[in-house]
Amino acid sequence: MEGTLAEATNITFDMRENYNIFCSIVVYPVVPKDVIMLRLIPTAVHTLEDVAYTIETFKTVQEGLREGKYKAEDLAKVDTDQ
């Protein structure tokens, strides 16, 4: 799928805040200039249920991306003055 850096930022924010999955964004120069990659870091403490939950979450996020849920002109911002 295609998307923007702002959309990728919104996706990672949604995954962290609403699904409790930490995901980071990988951009150039680690990947080619026209690629945005989402990175997960599984560990030995993750269970098969965790993996299944993550896969289902990505399916949900993919559908949201297709529907325009993550569309943005600007990067997501978090208010830290609360």
N, C-alpha and C positions, 0 to 999 in steps of 0.2 A: 504494500500500500504506500501511497505517497502522503506526505504531510510536511508541516513546517516545524521549525524549532519551537515556536510558541505552542503548537499543538502537542509536541512531545513533552514540553514542560508541564502543560496541563494534565497530560496523561500520567506522568510520574507523580504529580501532586495528588491526583485522584487516587491512584493506586496506593500511595502511602497513607493518605488521610482516611479513605473510605474502605480500603480492602486490607490494610495492614501489610502491604507488600512493598519492600524497599526496592526501587528500581532506579538506575541512573541512566543518564543520556551519554552516548559516545558520539563525538563529532570529529571532523577533520582536525588534526592530521592522523588520528588513529584509524579512521575509515575514510574512504574517498569523499571528496567535497560534496557530492550530491547525495550522500547517505547520512541518515540519522539512525543510530542503533540504540535499542534499549538493552541494558545489561542487568542481569540478575546474578547473584552470587550464592548458589546453593552451598550448604554445609552438611557435614555428617549428621547434624541434629535434625535436619529436615526429614519429615516422614513422607511416605508415598501419598498420604492424605494431603500434606502440604503441596506436593507437586500437582496433584489433581485439582486442588483449590486454585493454584496459580494458573493452570491451564484454563480452567473455567473462567477465571477473572480476565485473562487475556481475550477470551472469546467475547465476553461482555464489553470489554474496552474496545475491541475491534468493531463491534456493532455500533458503539457510541461514536467512534471515529467516522464510520461510514455515514451516520446520521448527522454529523456536524456538531456533536456535543462538545468537542474540544477546540473548535474553531476560535482563533484569536488573532488579533493584529499584534498584540504585545505579549511579552512573557508574563506568566502568572507571578503575582507578587503576594507576599505574606506580610500581614501587619504585625510587626514585632513590638509595637508600643502598647500592648494590652496589659 
